[in-house]
């Protein structure tokens, strides 16, 4: 009788241990899946910030390698963008200062050229499509975003477009220069360290002559 009780007790103990291992394994698998998803999301954010940082650093290096009369102003604008990206890297848990140059930046000349013309033009008026006059906002059609943000150019060529750290690719933004009343409506095509960073063609539509920064900008999400 004593032996049968001992065997029964051992079997019960083995069953309890097995159940505990299975339960623990399930919890570990769920935790591992959650951590993997979070790591993937963090990796995407960090990669985007690293690419934006690398693009801006390359632009600055190109300006210093082949400077012109406006290089100092361009570099100062990009230094501010670089500083903002590093702040976002730290806030996102990324490696601060990590950079990557996954996309090419077109080096602008003294005056960024129009997308359709490989040669630099001498007249700013012909360097980009005509500006779109600012018009009153229609209630419900537009949403003002990034209040107080300044707007500069990315140095990238191509058709008018923007990059952003607030809105995904495909979002439509309307940027108005309140100092001259000019505005442009562009689609976000890539990630950057600013709410709205315009490429050469888009910036030409709203810029003031000789200026590479819009300090009084109205940024609206329209689609």
N, C-alpha and C positions, 0 to 999 in steps of 0.2 A: 504493500500500500504506500509506503514511504517513497519508494522509487518512482511509482507512477505520478505522484504529486510533484516530484522534482522535475520530471520530464515535462509535465504540463506547464509548470511555471516558466521553464526555459522557452517553450514555444510561444507563450504569451509575450515574453520579453522580446523575443526576436521579431514578432509581428509589430509590436509597438515601435521598435527601433526602425524597422523598414518603413512604416507609415511616416515617421518623423523625417526620414531621409527624403522620401518622395515629396512631402510638403515643403521642405526646405529647398529642394531642387526647383520646384515650381516657382517659389518666391524669388530665387536667384535668377531664373530665366526671365521673369517679368522685369526685375530690376535691371538686368543687363540690356534688355530690349529698350527700356525707357532711356537708359544712359546712352545707348548707341544713337537713338533718335536725337537726343539733345546735343551730343557731340557733333553729329552731322550738321545740325542747324548752326551751331557755333562756328564750325569750320567754314560754312558758306559765308557767314558774316565776316569772319576774319580774312578770308580770301579776297572778298570784295574790297575791304579796307586796305589790304596790302597792295592790291592792284591799283587802287586810286592813289595811294601814297607813291608807288613806283612811277606812275604816269607823271605826277606833279614833280617828283624829283628829277626825272629825265628832262622835263621841260625846262626846269631851272638850270640843269647842267648844260643843256644846249644853248640857252641864252648866255650863260657865262663863257661858253666856248666861242661863240660868234655874236658878241654884243653889238647893239646899235643904240641910237639915242633914247629909245624907249625901254631898253632891257631892264634898267633899274626899277622902273615902275612895275613891269611885268613880274620880276622876281619878288618884289615886295608883296604883290597880291598873292602869288603862289606860296610864299612863306607862311602867310596867314592861313591858307587852305591846308598846308602840311601840318601846322600846329593843331588845327581843328580835327584832322584825321587822327592824329596821335591821341588826342583826348578821347575820341570815340573808341579807339583801340583799347585804351585802358579801361573804359567803362564797359566794354563788351568782353573783357577778360582775355583779349588777344595779346600777342607779343608786341609791345609798344616799339615802333620803329621798323617792324617787319615790312618789307616792301617787295613787290613783284611787278614786272613790266610785261603783263600778258597782252596788252593792246598797244598799238603804235600811236604816237602823237605826232601830228604834222607840225613842223616848226614854222610858225608864221613869220613873215617878213615885217618890215616897218609897218605895213598895213596888211592885214589878212586878206588873201585873195578870194575872189568868188569861187564857189565850188566848181563851176563849169569852165573856168579858165585856169590853166596851169601857170600862166605868167602873172606877175604882180602888176596891178593897175596903178595908175598915178592918181586917180580920182576916187576918194572914198565913196562917192555917190554911186559909182558903177561896180563897187567891190562886192555887192550883195543885192538880193532882191529888195524892192522898195519897202519901206517900213509900213506897217499897218497902223493907222491912227487909233489912239485909245478911244474906246466908246463906253458909255455907262453900262454897268453890270445889270443883268436882268435877274431879278430875285429868283432863287432856286436853280439858276443855271451855273453859277460860279460860287466857289467857296474860297475866301481869302485864307492863305496858309503861310506859315513861316514868317509871321509878322516881325518886322525889324531886320530881316536878313538882307545882307548885301549880295550883289550878283556880279560875277566876273566871268571871264571866258576860259575855256578849257584848252584852247590851242589846237583843237581837233578840226579837221576839214569835213567836207561832205555837206549834204543838205542841212538846213536849219534843224537843230535838235538840242536836247538837253540831257544832262545826267543829274542824279539826285541820290541823297541818302535817306530821303523820307518816302519816296514813292517808287513803286516797281516799274519796270519797263512796260510801255504801252499807255502809261498815264499821260494825259494831255494837260499842259500847264500854260497859262498866259502870264507873261512877264511884262510889266509896264515900268518904264523909266519915268518917274514922277518929275524929274528935272526938265524933261523935254516933251513929255506927253506921248512918246512913241512906245508901241507895244508889239510883241510878237507872240504867236501861239505855236507851241512846239510840243513834240512827243518825247517823253523820256525814253532813252534807248540804252542807258548804261548806269552804273553805280559810280558815285563820287563822294567826296567829303562835304558837300554843301547841299542845302535844300534845293537850289537850282543853279547849275553850272552850265552856261550856254556855250555851244561850239562857235567857231569863228563866224559862220554865216548868220546864225541867230543873233549873236552879239552885235554884228554890224547893223542889224535892223533897228536897234534901240540905243546904241551908244551915242555919247557926245564926242565930238572930234578930240582926239588926243587923250581920251580917258579910257582906262582899262578896268574901271570899277564903278558899278552903279550903287551909290550909297543909299539913295531913296528909291527903293523898288517896291512895287506892288506885285505879289505873286499870288495867282489864283489857280485853283484846280478846277478845270472845266470838263474833264472827262477821264 
